[in-house]
Amino acid sequence: MTLHKMIALLRKQNAVLAKSDKLSSEVGSLTLKDDVSELCEQEQILTKIIQHKQQVIHEQILSNKEFEAKANNELHGLKNQQQLLHSQMENLSQENSSLSDANERLKSIVQVRDEEVQVMQNKLSMCSSIIEEQNKPRITVMTPDESMPWIVTPNEIDISPQLLGTGSWGTVSLGTFRDSLLL
């Protein structure tokens, strides 16, 4: 091979290489353009996803704030109820203490009254016995020669239901004294 042919070949080879480099760069450029285009589309998709997620998070934050506000209101209400119940419990405790004291005083008054009632019942029983003894029928018999009456107990006399007569001083019935017939 001659030098001129070799130089021509080298030039052709350089030209082919240059064309090859140019085609490679165009292909690379096309690949990069496709990659950039695809990346742009992915970026748009990711941007939309991020915006959607941000919107959801924002809504959740608002919802959580509303929930927190409601929970704080309920907590405040419950604390007020707790204070009210505590106050009522203290009042009831004081009232219970007062009622217990009054109950103890009433018990001691009832005990004193029961003792007084027992004493009065004993006195009533004694008075009833005395009245019963005084109400037992007694017969006073006057004899012509004595002006002193005799006192006879009721178990010594049996009075018959047969009425013999009545007068301004009383009634006269048939009876027996120590198994003896009397008029």
Secondary structure by P-SEA (a helix, b strand, c coil): ccaaaaaaaaaaaaaaaaaaaaaaaaaaaaaaaaaaaaaaaaaaaaaaaaaaaaaaaaaaaaaaaaaaaaaaaaaaaaaaaaaaaaaaaaaaaaaaaaaaaaaaaaaaaaaaaaaaaaaaaaaaaaaaaaaaaaacbbbbbbcccccbbbbbccccbbbbcccccccccbbbbbbcccccccc
